[in-house]
Amino acid sequence: MMFHGTTRDEAEALDDLPPGDRPHLVVIGNGMAGCRAVEELLARDAQRYRVTIFGAEPHVNYNRIMLSPVLAGEKTFDEIVINSREWYQENGIELVAGDPVVGIDRVNRTVTSQTGRSVQYDRLLIATGSDPFIIPVPGKDLPGVISFRDMKDVDSMLAAAAQGGDAVVIGGGLLGLEAAHGLTLRGMKVTVIHLMQTLMERQLDEAAGWLLKQELESRGQTILTGADTAEIVGDGKVEGVRLKDGRVIPASLVVMAVGIRPNTALAREAGLAVGRGIQVDDHMVTSDPAVLAVGECVEHRGAVYGLVAPLWEMCRALADGLTNQPSGYTGSVTSTKLKVSGIDVFSAGDFSGGDGAEDIVLRDAARGVYKRVVVKDDRVVGAVLYGDTADGNWYFDLLKKQEDVSQLRDLLIFGQAFASGGGQTDPNAAVAALSDDAEICGCNGVSKGKVVACINAGNATLDAVRATCKASASCGSCTGLVESLLKVTLGEEYAGERTVKTMCKCTSFAHEDVRREIVAQGMKSIPEVMQRMTWSTPDGCSSCRPALNYYLLCALPGEYQDDQQSRFVNERMHANIQKDGTYSVVPRMWGGLTNPRELRAIADVVEKYNAPMVKVTGGQRLDIFGIKKEDLPAVWADLNAAGMVSGHAYGKALRTVKTCVGSEWCRFGTQDSTGLGVKIEKMTWGSWMPHKFKIAVSGCPRNCAEATIKDFGVVCVDSGYELHIAGNGGIKVRATDLLCRVATEQEALDYCAAFIQLYREEARYLDRTAPWVERVGLAYVQQRIVEDPVGREALRARFLYSQSFSQEDPWAERAAGADREQHAHMAAFTPIHQKEIA
Ligand SMILES: Cc1cc2nc3c(=O)[nH]c(=O)nc-3n(C[C@H](O)[C@H](O)[C@H](O)COP(=O)(O)OP(=O)(O)OC[C@H]3O[C@@H](n4cnc5c(N)ncnc54)[C@H](O)[C@@H]3O)c2cc1C
């Protein structure tokens, strides 16, 4: 081949340049590989090169693999930025963003950008990644047909999704399914068109592909396998996709995710050796010694890659080469995970079977688990895991090392803890048993040895590990492994904190994730949530069950059947258990008012069931102590007969509405605080909430009802009503924040309903209003309740709709007639479908 560029001797002479006259490294491509290569170089010798990076995209370096979570609404763009502008500045790197390089002159060693900028290089690094493959069918250029490669594509998808309607994703591979998932979560009706019979057929066998298809269909996607695209139809913009069998699938958006091609155009034009990709040696040097290439654009020993793990290895070898260290890249074995929340899929190696290959399979239909490990000559050669991927890294490690597994053969399929722990399944033991070079974070190419070294260097939290060695900093699927390593390495010293607190030990999802998925996937029962979100325990625990029960109740008013077994004992018994094992019973007294009939009924109960004590509570009710558990149903029947309902003094619900006497009797009262308190209580009682909720209404600023330490407090003033929120009189006393002032009683009622519903929909289970408001900020609540009248009205309507079921809820102790008036009032409100709530 004719050689026009720098010779190897000339390139090596660069290393002898005097200090201060640093050679200039120009990088084309500000993507994952280009920037990682620079990071590796800086880590070895920050002063060695002067660096300029050209990027076609207008952004700083971001984590491309996290575009899927951005599309799905799980991350923001800012959260996936890898290197901020400060990073470039601090390291003296010149970033030319949004200006692609259009030509390389290897003779004069310059590159020229689209805007005409010409820059001289001593070493050039090409890291141009891949181009999405667009199938050459009629209509491919219609507006509305896009690929899924960069932030611009995500923005286009989000804009399309905001209009709603139908989307077609062509390609049922990793990328296509992640796009389909995101668009579904964004509210589009999605059809996936896949040429082959099996989804992700390059990673999954037929069985796992089928399970995946079932799961996606049950989430509302239409999956057409064995479907061949003939044409994209539309007049001026995309309107649908016609298949070769004649079917037309309507679509206002078509995402092509059928594959990628190494982006080699520049290199080819510059006369570099190009095969399937830009050809490089083991130090990522192209056919021109002054020009290197790294990432998806390269071909190394005949292989091209489409995942990040190999790129990290390439970048290390490249930086070693640039700083005259030996090593070298010898190729990668890759594994794949799908980033669709609640669907665990892992695949590595060759699962095609063939001569001498032996399949070991485990199916657990109830748990939706499928595992297949392919063994050949006593070595693992492939693994496909669906539903339980915890052992993926272990199988991958065995595969890469080609370890002899003949001794583990019988236990292999049950996972590492079983196979190497004699039947004990301690995940920490399993991680401890991994070898030092076992890969922990595939996204960032971080081995167990590196994570442990990072922890030992003083990084004692998950966040610190993420920030320092990048393990778990990308897709997050190895977070559990990193946490296990923290536990194993630090022992008792590991505090176990996480930035995002998981709901409990049964799941790696946070409360917010679970709530979002319940609504997004339309999940209807606790077992369904556990199955779909792959709970690690069969039935959950005392932390997650009540939370799930609450989230489902809140999301599906009237539809979800309350699960009594998921409630705490007090809520099951409708009474408060006391330290001697008896119960105390608090009937509701609306606004703190009572009458002879109620008092007589309470007196009768006290005598009939030998209650040793009756006490006036701080919430202005009567508490009957010392009731035996077996008497509780009869006690409630007697109270119900007198028209009294539970005061929910035990519940994560509205407790009491405390009032003072107000303008009716008090010389200082400005408004009818008692009357308003009764109205508020009648409107809000029986509403399940994340935690207990207390209300008070004071008739004047003297505030006798102590409204300014309640979850919702009203202080009546001459001009109307001051509405206060997020107070607390418990262990940590907190005065309320002033939400706003309103003029009429009806407004006070409306704002109260809207505030409660916002709290019900957005606070985590067991969050009181005070920490919740502190977390989200008073300004946020004001914006939702005060400044957005349409949103406030929607919240209020959702609350009242939910109440129309909750107050009809067949509680054993509920008195017929106690809430009749309220129900009639409720009937005036139109039900809102849950979808609108999302
Ligand atoms: C949505 C999505 C999800 C993914 N998920 C995963 C995953 O879960 N796991 C995994 O391992 N991999 C995943 N990948 C693949 C992974 O992102 C790629 O392997 C990786 O980004 C490749 O890095 P690269 O630097 O070679 O290319 P890129 O990251 O694409 O960077 C190349 C950059 O070069 C720029 N460029 C191109 N031409 C020029 C020019 N002439 N001048 C200047 N700049 C130019 C491009 O604009 C781009 O910014 C995913 C990819 C996508 C799109």
The ligand as a Tripos MOL2 file, in Angstrom:
@<TRIPOS>MOLECULE
LIG
   53    58     1     0     0
SMALL
NO_CHARGES

@<TRIPOS>ATOM
      1 C1        -29.1220    4.3020   23.0900 C.3       1 LIG1
      2 C2        -27.8660    3.4870   23.2180 C.ar      1 LIG1
      3 C3        -27.7660    2.5760   24.2480 C.ar      1 LIG1
      4 C4        -26.6080    1.8240   24.3970 C.ar      1 LIG1
      5 N1        -26.5330    0.9380   25.4230 N.ar      1 LIG1
      6 C5        -25.4060    0.2410   25.5960 C.ar      1 LIG1
      7 C6        -25.2520   -0.6490   26.6960 C.ar      1 LIG1
      8 O1        -26.1690   -0.8280   27.5060 O.2       1 LIG1
      9 N2        -24.0830   -1.3030   26.8430 N.ar      1 LIG1
     10 C7        -23.0490   -1.1280   25.9890 C.ar      1 LIG1
     11 O2        -22.0100   -1.7300   26.1850 O.2       1 LIG1
     12 N3        -23.1680   -0.2900   24.9220 N.ar      1 LIG1
     13 C8        -24.3080    0.3850   24.6980 C.ar      1 LIG1
     14 N4        -24.4200    1.2350   23.6290 N.ar      1 LIG1
     15 C9        -23.2910    1.3360   22.6830 C.3       1 LIG1
     16 C10       -22.2620    2.3740   23.1720 C.3       1 LIG1
     17 O3        -22.8880    3.5820   23.4200 O.3       1 LIG1
     18 C11       -21.1960    2.5080   22.1290 C.3       1 LIG1
     19 O4        -20.5030    1.2830   22.0660 O.3       1 LIG1
     20 C12       -20.2010    3.6310   22.4560 C.3       1 LIG1
     21 O5        -20.8580    4.8560   22.5850 O.3       1 LIG1
     22 C13       -19.1640    3.7200   21.3420 C.3       1 LIG1
     23 O6        -18.2420    4.7340   21.6670 O.3       1 LIG1
     24 P1        -17.4970    5.5250   20.5000 P.3       1 LIG1
     25 O7        -16.7210    6.5970   21.1680 O.co2     1 LIG1
     26 O8        -16.8330    4.5790   19.6230 O.co2     1 LIG1
     27 O9        -18.6720    6.1890   19.6830 O.3       1 LIG1
     28 P2        -19.6070    7.3620   20.1400 P.3       1 LIG1
     29 O10       -19.8760    7.2950   21.5710 O.co2     1 LIG1
     30 O11       -20.7630    7.3260   19.2190 O.co2     1 LIG1
     31 O12       -18.7560    8.6530   19.8770 O.3       1 LIG1
     32 C14       -18.4070    9.0670   18.5980 C.3       1 LIG1
     33 C15       -18.5140   10.5590   18.5480 C.3       1 LIG1
     34 O13       -17.8310   11.0150   17.4210 O.3       1 LIG1
     35 C16       -18.5720   12.0630   16.8410 C.3       1 LIG1
     36 N5        -18.1670   12.2190   15.4460 N.ar      1 LIG1
     37 C17       -18.4230   11.4130   14.3920 C.ar      1 LIG1
     38 N6        -17.8510   11.9200   13.2840 N.ar      1 LIG1
     39 C18       -17.2040   13.0540   13.6420 C.ar      1 LIG1
     40 C19       -16.4650   14.0150   12.9510 C.ar      1 LIG1
     41 N7        -16.2410   13.9140   11.6490 N.pl3     1 LIG1
     42 N8        -15.9620   15.0520   13.6410 N.ar      1 LIG1
     43 C20       -16.1720   15.1840   14.9790 C.ar      1 LIG1
     44 N9        -16.8920   14.2940   15.6900 N.ar      1 LIG1
     45 C21       -17.4030   13.2310   15.0280 C.ar      1 LIG1
     46 C22       -19.9800   11.6160   17.0230 C.3       1 LIG1
     47 O14       -20.8780   12.6960   16.9000 O.3       1 LIG1
     48 C23       -19.9330   11.0460   18.4200 C.3       1 LIG1
     49 O15       -20.1930   12.0410   19.3740 O.3       1 LIG1
     50 C24       -25.5580    1.9810   23.4580 C.ar      1 LIG1
     51 C25       -25.6810    2.8960   22.4070 C.ar      1 LIG1
     52 C26       -26.8230    3.6530   22.2820 C.ar      1 LIG1
     53 C27       -26.9430    4.6220   21.1450 C.3       1 LIG1
@<TRIPOS>BOND
     1     1     2 1
     2     2     3 ar
     3     2    52 ar
     4     3     4 ar
     5     4     5 ar
     6     4    50 ar
     7     5     6 ar
     8     6     7 ar
     9     6    13 1
    10     7     8 2
    11     7     9 ar
    12     9    10 ar
    13    10    11 2
    14    10    12 ar
    15    12    13 ar
    16    13    14 ar
    17    14    15 1
    18    14    50 ar
    19    15    16 1
    20    16    17 1
    21    16    18 1
    22    18    19 1
    23    18    20 1
    24    20    21 1
    25    20    22 1
    26    22    23 1
    27    23    24 1
    28    24    25 2
    29    24    26 1
    30    24    27 1
    31    27    28 1
    32    28    29 2
    33    28    30 1
    34    28    31 1
    35    31    32 1
    36    32    33 1
    37    33    34 1
    38    33    48 1
    39    34    35 1
    40    35    36 1
    41    35    46 1
    42    36    37 ar
    43    36    45 ar
    44    37    38 ar
    45    38    39 ar
    46    39    40 ar
    47    39    45 ar
    48    40    41 1
    49    40    42 ar
    50    42    43 ar
    51    43    44 ar
    52    44    45 ar
    53    46    47 1
    54    46    48 1
    55    48    49 1
    56    50    51 ar
    57    51    52 ar
    58    52    53 1
@<TRIPOS>SUBSTRUCTURE
     1 LIG1         1 GROUP 0 **** ****
